[in-house]
């Protein structure tokens, strides 16, 4: 990500983040080389553990010659075939819908860079099965947008509870998260990278 050094200097003004930054050092994620492949894997992995997602994605790859797929090849597969590798019916339909919308250019992944954050979310959520959370992950990890705070992410919520003493059951949890995150602007994405990392090292 551009301006990573500046973001770390800014975020260190927050005592919690300073401790995490000092603990883990610089964190940077390399964006995926193929946006379509990445989005397919994200759909398959929704609401699954990393191990389960990897297993199903490996089965998915075996459905294609040389384990390489295109939107047309996915569309050519019957939904039952996709269901047979362990995906839900909803995810199978989502993969078909994404592939169709790529082919008819309703979804243009190469144009995302020219869109604002909210425009990217609106664009991607045209696909059945892609909600705001998946679009936000795309913004953070693929497009490397610097100022995303995914309020619906369970991991981020857990990190706020763990490090900032928030009550998960409080009706205003997300408002409190937003309030704390105001001081992180314009680098809330990087702050979240450290919050996720802190949960990996319980």
HELIX and SHEET records of a PDB file:
HELIX    1   1 UNK A    4  UNK A   11  1                                   8    
HELIX    2   2 UNK A   15  UNK A   24  1                                  10    
HELIX    3   3 UNK A   35  UNK A   45  1                                  11    
HELIX    4   4 UNK A   50  UNK A   61  1                                  12    
HELIX    5   5 UNK A   65  UNK A   67  5                                   3    
HELIX    6   6 UNK A   71  UNK A   76  1                                   6    
HELIX    7   7 UNK A   79  UNK A   84  1                                   6    
HELIX    8   8 UNK A   89  UNK A  103  1                                  15    
HELIX    9   9 UNK A  109  UNK A  114  5                                   6    
HELIX   10  10 UNK A  117  UNK A  124  1                                   8    
HELIX   11  11 UNK A  132  UNK A  137  1                                   6    
HELIX   12  12 UNK A  138  UNK A  142  3                                   5    
HELIX   13  13 UNK A  154  UNK A  164  1                                  11    
HELIX   14  14 UNK A  173  UNK A  181  1                                   9    
HELIX   15  15 UNK A  182  UNK A  184  5                                   3    
HELIX   16  16 UNK A  188  UNK A  200  1                                  13    
END                                                                             
